[in-house]
Amino acid sequence: MIHHDPKCRSFHFKGAESSYLIGVSEGLDIQLIHWGKALDDAALGEKISAWMAVQAGPLSESHPREFSGFGGGDLRSPAFLLAHADGSRASQFQYQSHEIKPGKPGFPGPQSYVENETEASTLRLALKDPLTSQQLDLFYSFYPSRDILTRRAVLTQGSSAGRLLRLMSASVDLPAGDYFSTSLPGDWARERRLQQAPVQQALLRLESRRGQAHRMSPFVAVSDGGPDEKKGQAWGLSLAYSGNFVIELEGQPDRRLRLNVGLNDFDFQWQMEAGERFVSPECVLAWSGQGLGGLSRRLHRFVRSRICRGPWRDAPRPVLINSWEAHYFDFKHADIVKLAEGARELGADLVVLDDGWFGRRDSDNSSLGDWVDDLRKLPKGVAGLSQEIHAMGLKFGLWFEPEMISPDSELYRAHPDWALAVKGRAVVPSRNQYVIDMSRPEVRDHLIELMSRTVEAARLDYIKWDMNRPLWDAGSTAWPAERQGELCHRFMMGTYDLMERLQKRFPALLVEGCAGGGGRFDYGVLCYHPQIWASDNTDALDRIAIQWGSSYFLPPITMGAHISESPNHFTRRATPLSLRAHVAMGANFGIELAPARLSAQEKAEVAAHVAHYKKIRHVVHEGEFYRLARPPHAAWCFVSQDQKEALLFAFGPLASVTLDGLNGSWKYRVEALNQTRAGASLMQEGLKLGLGDMRSAVYSLEAEPV
Ligand code: GLA
C-alpha cells in the first residue's frame, strides 16, 4: 500500500511489480525518487540515500521535481502557473501536511473507482504558498494489486483573487535515459495511428485544442531503450478527460525527461476568487517491466474493471446492427422494420436507428436539438417502431447528438443564445451545426428531460451519443468577460454532468460514445460510455491499423467495430467479407450492412460470423490482449485469464506468427489447423499460416487437460 517513512520524509507506493517513491526535500519540495521496478527494503534504502545526497541546496533544474511551479531555479515547463493579485506569476509551494486514507475520494466529473476501500488507498499531500496562502493538494490513489496510480491536483485560492493559467494533473521527472515516446496522432477516419520516436532535447506538446481528439489521444507511453512489446521499461500516462488536453515531454540536455499531463493551457484561464477551489481531471499512471505489451494489458485490465462501470461492464455486449450505412437519412418506418427482420436472420440482438429520426432531418442541415419524432418518416413515432422491434425479440436504440444545435432548428429559433459564440463574431459552422452551451445548467436540464422522454416512451435499450464538430467558438453569454477563458472546460464538465445524469436515471441503458467516429475515445468518456464507435472509416484494412493503435491504451471490447459493405463507402476499396468480419470480431463486433442488399450466401456467411463471435466474445471481452505482428500484415491474440482458451487473429499476407501469453508447459489444440502443439513451441517457433493477401482467420486454441 502506501508506506510513509517520517524519518526520510518519503512515501512509497509499493505494488505487486512496481514502486513509486516520492520524498519531501529539506526545502519542503516534493520530489520523485523512483518510478519503476518494485523496490525491496535494501533497494529502497539505496534509492533514498542517493536522493538525500542530491536534494540539498536551493531548488534547481537538476532536482527531480514532482509538481514544479514557475519561479525559483527551474524554468522547465511547469506543472502549474498562477497569476497573483499583485501581477506576479511566481509561486513557491511547500509541504505542509499529509494524510493517507483507505479507498479513493470522489470528485466531480469522470474518475476511476473502488468497489471496496481495501483495494486502494489515497495520499493527500497538502502544500502551501506562504506568501499567497494558496493551497495545493496533490492526490495520489494507489491500487497495489493492479500497479495503477491515479493522480490529480486541487488548487484552493488564498485570501485574494487571482488567475489560474495552467494546472496539470500529473507531472513526472524521469532520470536520464534513452527514451522513446509512443503516441497516437491521427485525423478523422484515420484515428490513433501509432507514432514512435526518440525523445529529443526539445519540448514536445501532444495536445488537443479542438474539444475533440481525432488528431491526438490523451495518452503517452515512454520506453527506455527503444519501444518493445515484450521487454524493457515502459511508463504510461493517460488523462481521464475528453476536452482540450496537453501532454508535454521535455527532454533535458542530460537526457532526463519531464512529463506533464493535464488540461491544455491553450486559450485557458480560470478566475480564482478568494477561497475558490479548482479540481484538475484525473490522470492514470502505470509502469511495466514487460514493455509496451505489458503496459497495455495493465491499462486494459484497469479500464475494463475500474473505469467502465454499470451492468454492461461485465455483461456480454449485444451484437448490434446500425442503420447508418444501410440508409443514411433516407428511411421510413417499413425500412427499419425490414432492417430488423434481416438483423434477426443474421443473429443480431439490437437494432440501432442512427441519425435522421427526429425533427425534419433529411440531411445534416437541420434539426439538431429538436429531439422529437419525425412523424413524416415514422408515423407511429419512435415508440411505435420500438414496440414492433421489441415484439420481434430484438433490442432497440437511437442516435443522439446532445451537445449540438442546428441553426435551422426550433430550439435555436427559441434560444439563439444557447449556441456557443464569441460575442460580436460570426459562428464558424461545421457540418452545418453549432455547439450547444453545455456550461449552462438550464440547457442540461432541458436536454435531460427531452432525452428521458424518448428513452421512456420508446423503452430504449441503447443510445449512440455522437459529437460531430470541434469547439471553435468558445464563448458564452452565460459567463462574465473574465470567465470566458473557462468555457472549454466548463463545456466538458457540463457534458459529463449530462452523461452522468442519464447514466443515473437509466442504469440499464447501454450508451455507446462517438465523435465523428473515434474523435473522443479516452478514459473520461469511458466512465459513462463503455463502448465507443472507433472510427467512421469501416474499411477493414484501415480498421486494422486503427484498432491496433487504439489498443495501446484501450481494451478492444471498448472499440465499436462493424462489418460493412464492400466496396467500402468511405475508401471504395473492395475486401472479402471474411476479412471485414474478422477485423470486427477482434473488438466490439456489430453490423453496418443492409441485409436486404445481401445475397442468400452472404447472409448465411454473416450469420455464421455472428454465431462465431457470440461463441468467442467472452475471450475478447475478458481476455488478455497481445499484439503479435504489426499492421498492415497484422496478428494479435487474446488469452483467457485462466490461459485455457486463446484466440489468434491473423491478417494476410502473413506466412507465420509466434504467439504470446500461453502457458508454456501446456498443450494447445488448434482445431482449424488440426494441430496440437506445446504452448512453448507456439510462442517460440510459432504457427505456419500461409495467409495470402486479404486473407484472414480467427483461430481458437484450447488447452488440453494435463
Ligand atoms: C457521425 C458518426 C456516424 C453517424 C453520423 C450520423 O459521423 O460517426 O457513425 O452516426 O454521424 O450523422
Residues whose N, C-alpha, C, O or C-beta is under 5 A from the ligand:
A	BS01	GLA	W324 D354 D355 C514 G516 G517 D536
